Each structure stands twice: as structure tokens, then as C-alpha cells.
Amino acid sequence: MLAWLGTGIPAATAAVQNPAAGAPAVTPAAQGPAPAPAPAVKPDTKDDPDRDIRKVEPDFTVIALPTTLRLPRGGGAFRLTHRFTRPLNQGSFGSLASDLFGLDNGAVIGFEYRYGIASGFQAGINRTSDATIELFTQYDLIQQSRSKPIGVDVVAAVEGLDNLSVSYSPSIGTVLSRSLGDRAALYVQPLLVGKTNLSLPTGGSDHTFIVGLGARVRLGDSAYLVAETVPRVAGYTPDSTYVSFGLEKRAGGHVFQLNVSNGFGTSFAQVARGVRSRDGMSWHLGFNLSRKFY
């Protein structure tokens, strides 16, 4: 009887009583389902330094001419410009105030959009309400650092009247920048602009070499004073030199600028052609509104 009971003990019970003797192998399925693989980590585009806010250089232009602010790859930026046509220095103060300092009058309006094609390389289009269209590109050649005292960008553009169908004006040049800590930035923009003389007489010059000068000074955390002028060094240099100054405020990805200029130009050829001053210098209220999309 005892022998029969010994032979009738199930193998599993025997294994429990004596694990070392013939214990069945434990399969992975007996331990439960395997853990799911960790998801692939996607690259974080927010780590791109081009996406960081530069307090000393919040926008892609000073007022009309470019800065060296980099646009990140795949990023975009929009700019709206207004230059009101009523002069601020003509008529009585009461008449000017009744027109809300020119806001009730007409304006030269511009729409601009730029896109980051690659790291350090951007391109865009600007159209003003007088049917001038400008196509432009900008490449960041040198970034300011401890060993490089200035930043250098290369710019090229072409613009034309009547929606880019006549009077093509090509431009090429550089933008030199120098940031003074996080409080000020200075700019020099030597540019050669073609076809600035729209009524070319026999033997007349058909181009203008300009050297734009600009500055931005930060007040507090997000307010700025801006100024620029565009002396014409050689070539077609009629009338007066363009001058503009203003006050701006940064709010996140927006920059709003209120400016006063002696002309309406916002493109290379427009500012290179100078400002008519046959009836004396006139000053006009205007504004720029820009928005970054990145």
C-alpha cells in the first residue's frame, strides 16, 4: 500500500516537495507579459538656440532695414507696416489733432512674410500698397562671439513696380551687427541697389550705393528706442536722406513699434531713392507690427 501511494504522487506535487528533483522549467509566459518597449524619443526642436528670445535683438528689422536676427528652420514671421501720408509738421495742432495725428488719412501699407528655409538661411516677400513687390533672401555668415566681435549677414533682393512686372531693382550687400551686452545693438548695412533712377536720362546713374546705420537700445525689460538713417554714398542720390526713429514694445512673439519717418519707404530701393523735400522736410507717423510663428 505504501509503495502504491509513493508511485501515485503527481509529478507536480513531488516537484513542490523536492524542487531540486525534476522541477519543471519556468517559461517567460509563466512570469506574465513582457514590458512594452520604451517609445522613441523625438528630437526637441525647442532646444534650437535660434528659437530663443534675444532681448537685445527682438525683431528682423530695425525700422525699414534688416537686422542679423536668425529665423529658425521651419519658422515664420509676419510684419505689417503703415506710413500715414499726412505730415505731422504741416497745419495747425488743432487740425492735426482732429485727424488723430494723421491716422484718419491714407497710408502706405506693407505686408511681409519670411520663412526659415535652413539654419541661418531665410527668405521672404514684401508687398506695399503702391503695388511694389520685393523678394529677398538673407544668410547668416558669421555670428558674434568672444572671438568674433561682429555678426555678418549677406542679403540679396529684387523688387519691381506694378506687382513685380516692371522696373526691376536688384540689391545685394551685407548687414554688420554689434551687440553691446543685452542693452544695445548697432547695425551697418552697406548695400548696392540697382535701377533706383526710374526716369533715367542719357548718361545718368542707374544705381545707388547706400550705407544704412541703425541702432536699438533696450529700456527696462521689453521696451526699446530705435533709430536708423540711410546715407547715399554714390550713384543716384536725389532729394534728401531717409531718417526714422521710434519706440517699440515686445510682448512674447509680438513686437509693436510706433515710428516717425521723413518718408514712406520700407524696401531697399524705396529708401535708396531718397525722400522728396521740394516743399521742405515732412515727417509722418507710422507703425510696424510683427509676429513670430515658432
C-alpha positions in Angstrom: 0.0 0.0 0.0 2.8 2.5 0.9 4.6 1.6 -2.3 1.5 2.3 -4.3 0.9 5.7 -2.6 4.5 6.6 -3.3 4.1 5.9 -7.0 0.8 7.7 -7.2 2.0 11.2 -6.1 1.6 13.6 -9.0 4.8 14.9 -10.5 3.9 18.5 -9.8 3.3 17.7 -6.1 6.6 15.9 -6.0 8.3 18.8 -7.5 6.9 21.1 -4.8 8.1 18.7 -2.1 11.5 18.3 -3.7 12.2 21.3 -6.0 15.7 20.1 -6.8 14.4 16.8 -8.2 12.8 17.4 -11.5 11.3 20.8 -11.1 9.7 21.9 -14.4 11.4 24.8 -16.1 9.5 28.2 -15.7 8.7 29.7 -19.1 8.6 33.5 -19.7 4.9 33.2 -20.2 4.5 32.0 -16.7 6.1 35.3 -15.4 3.4 37.5 -17.1 3.6 39.6 -20.3 6.9 41.2 -21.2 7.1 45.0 -20.6 6.3 47.3 -23.6 9.4 48.8 -25.3 10.1 52.5 -24.4 8.7 54.9 -27.1 11.3 56.5 -29.4 12.4 59.9 -28.2 11.7 62.6 -30.8 14.2 65.5 -31.2 13.1 68.5 -29.3 13.1 71.5 -31.7 12.7 73.8 -28.7 16.4 73.2 -28.0 17.3 75.1 -31.2 19.0 78.3 -29.9 17.5 80.2 -32.9 14.1 79.8 -31.2 15.3 81.6 -28.0 14.2 85.2 -27.5 17.1 87.7 -28.0 16.3 90.6 -25.7 18.7 92.9 -27.4 17.5 91.9 -30.9 13.8 91.2 -30.8 12.9 91.8 -34.5 14.2 91.1 -38.0 14.3 94.8 -38.9 15.3 98.0 -37.1 12.6 100.1 -38.8 12.9 99.5 -42.6 16.4 97.8 -42.9 17.3 94.3 -41.7 19.0 93.1 -38.5 21.0 89.9 -38.1 18.3 88.1 -36.1 18.2 84.4 -37.2 15.0 82.7 -38.2 14.9 79.1 -37.2 14.5 76.4 -39.8 10.7 75.9 -40.4 9.9 79.1 -38.5 8.0 82.0 -40.0 7.5 85.7 -39.2 4.9 88.3 -40.4 5.2 92.0 -40.5 2.6 94.8 -41.1 3.8 98.3 -41.8 1.9 101.6 -42.0 3.2 105.0 -43.0 0.4 107.7 -42.8 0.5 110.3 -45.5 -0.4 113.4 -43.6 2.7 115.3 -42.5 3.0 115.9 -38.8 4.6 119.3 -39.2 2.1 120.9 -41.5 -1.1 122.6 -40.5 -2.2 123.7 -37.0 -2.1 121.5 -34.0 -5.9 121.6 -33.8 -6.2 120.4 -37.4 -3.7 117.7 -36.8 -5.4 116.5 -33.6 -8.8 116.4 -35.3 -7.3 114.0 -37.8 -5.8 111.9 -34.9 -2.3 112.9 -36.0 -2.7 111.5 -39.5 -4.5 108.3 -38.7 -7.7 109.5 -40.3 -5.8 110.0 -43.6 -4.5 107.5 -46.1 -1.4 105.3 -45.5 1.2 103.4 -47.4 0.7 99.8 -46.1 3.1 96.9 -46.4 2.7 93.1 -45.8 5.8 90.9 -45.3 6.3 87.3 -44.6 9.6 85.5 -44.2 10.4 81.8 -43.7 13.4 79.9 -42.3 14.5 77.6 -45.2 17.5 76.2 -43.3 19.5 77.0 -40.2 20.8 80.6 -40.8 19.0 81.0 -44.2 15.7 82.8 -44.6 13.7 84.2 -47.5 10.6 86.3 -47.8 8.3 88.6 -49.7 7.2 92.2 -49.0 4.4 94.0 -50.8 3.4 97.6 -50.3 0.1 99.2 -51.3 1.7 101.1 -54.2 2.0 97.6 -55.9 5.7 97.3 -55.2 6.8 93.7 -54.5 10.2 92.8 -53.1 11.6 89.2 -52.9 14.6 88.8 -50.5 16.9 86.3 -49.0 19.3 86.5 -46.1 22.1 84.2 -45.0 23.9 84.3 -41.6 27.6 84.2 -42.4 29.2 85.0 -39.1 27.7 85.1 -35.6 29.1 87.4 -33.0 31.1 85.6 -30.3 34.0 86.1 -28.0 36.4 85.5 -30.8 34.3 87.3 -33.5 33.4 90.9 -32.5 30.7 91.4 -35.1 27.9 89.4 -36.8 27.7 89.4 -40.6 24.8 88.5 -42.8 24.6 88.5 -46.6 21.4 89.9 -48.2 20.1 89.9 -51.7 16.8 91.1 -53.1 14.9 92.1 -56.2 11.8 94.3 -56.3 9.6 95.7 -59.0 6.7 98.1 -59.6 3.3 97.1 -60.8 3.4 93.8 -58.8 6.9 92.9 -59.9 6.3 93.4 -63.6 8.3 96.5 -64.5 11.3 98.5 -63.3 13.2 95.7 -61.6 15.6 96.8 -58.8 18.2 94.2 -57.6 20.0 94.7 -54.4 23.0 92.9 -52.8 25.0 93.7 -49.7 25.8 92.8 -46.1 24.4 93.5 -42.6 27.0 94.1 -39.9 25.9 94.0 -36.3 27.4 94.5 -32.9 25.6 93.7 -29.7 26.6 95.6 -26.6 25.7 93.1 -23.9 21.9 92.8 -23.7 21.2 96.5 -23.7 22.0 97.8 -27.2 22.7 96.7 -30.8 24.3 98.6 -33.6 24.0 98.0 -37.3 25.8 99.0 -40.5 24.2 97.9 -43.8 26.2 98.6 -47.0 24.1 97.8 -50.0 24.3 98.3 -53.7 20.8 98.9 -55.2 20.2 98.9 -58.9 17.6 100.7 -61.0 16.9 103.4 -58.5 16.5 106.1 -61.2 13.1 105.4 -62.6 13.4 108.2 -65.2 17.0 107.6 -66.4 18.3 110.4 -68.6 21.1 109.9 -71.1 24.3 109.4 -69.2 22.6 109.4 -65.8 23.4 107.0 -62.9 21.1 103.9 -62.6 22.2 102.7 -59.2 22.8 103.8 -55.6 25.2 102.6 -53.0 23.8 103.1 -49.6 25.2 102.6 -46.1 22.4 102.1 -43.6 23.0 103.0 -40.0 20.7 101.6 -37.3 20.6 101.3 -33.5 18.3 99.6 -30.9 18.6 100.4 -27.2 16.6 98.3 -24.6 14.8 100.2 -21.9 13.9 98.1 -18.9 13.0 94.5 -19.9 10.9 94.7 -23.1 10.8 98.3 -24.4 13.2 99.8 -26.9 14.3 103.0 -28.6 15.1 102.5 -32.3 16.6 104.8 -35.0 18.0 104.5 -38.5 19.2 106.6 -41.4 20.3 105.6 -44.9 23.0 107.9 -46.3 23.6 107.5 -50.1 27.3 107.3 -50.8 27.5 107.1 -54.6 25.3 106.8 -57.7 21.8 108.2 -57.9 21.3 110.4 -54.9 18.4 112.8 -55.4 16.4 114.7 -52.7 17.0 114.0 -49.0 18.3 111.1 -47.0 15.8 108.8 -45.3 15.7 109.1 -41.5 13.4 107.4 -39.0 13.2 106.8 -35.2 10.7 105.2 -32.9 9.6 103.4 -29.7 8.7 99.8 -29.6 7.4 97.1 -27.2 8.0 93.4 -27.2 5.2 91.1 -25.9 6.1 87.4 -26.3 6.3 86.7 -30.1 4.8 90.2 -30.9 6.7 93.4 -31.4 4.8 96.7 -31.8 6.7 99.8 -33.0 5.5 103.4 -33.3 7.8 105.4 -35.5 8.2 108.8 -37.2 9.9 109.0 -40.6 10.5 111.6 -43.3 9.5 109.1 -46.0 7.3 106.1 -46.7 9.9 103.6 -47.9 10.2 100.1 -46.4 12.2 98.3 -49.1 15.8 98.6 -50.2 15.1 100.6 -53.4 12.4 102.8 -51.8 14.8 104.1 -49.1 17.7 104.3 -51.6 15.7 106.6 -53.9 15.6 109.2 -51.1 12.9 111.5 -49.8 11.3 114.3 -51.8 11.8 117.6 -50.0 10.9 120.3 -52.5 8.4 121.8 -50.1 10.6 121.3 -47.0 11.1 118.2 -44.9 7.9 116.5 -43.8 7.6 113.9 -41.0 5.0 111.1 -40.9 3.6 108.9 -38.2 3.8 105.2 -38.8 4.0 101.8 -37.1 5.3 98.3 -37.6 3.6 95.2 -36.1 5.4 91.9 -36.3 4.6 88.4 -35.2 6.8 85.3 -35.0 5.5 81.8 -35.6 7.9 79.4 -33.8 
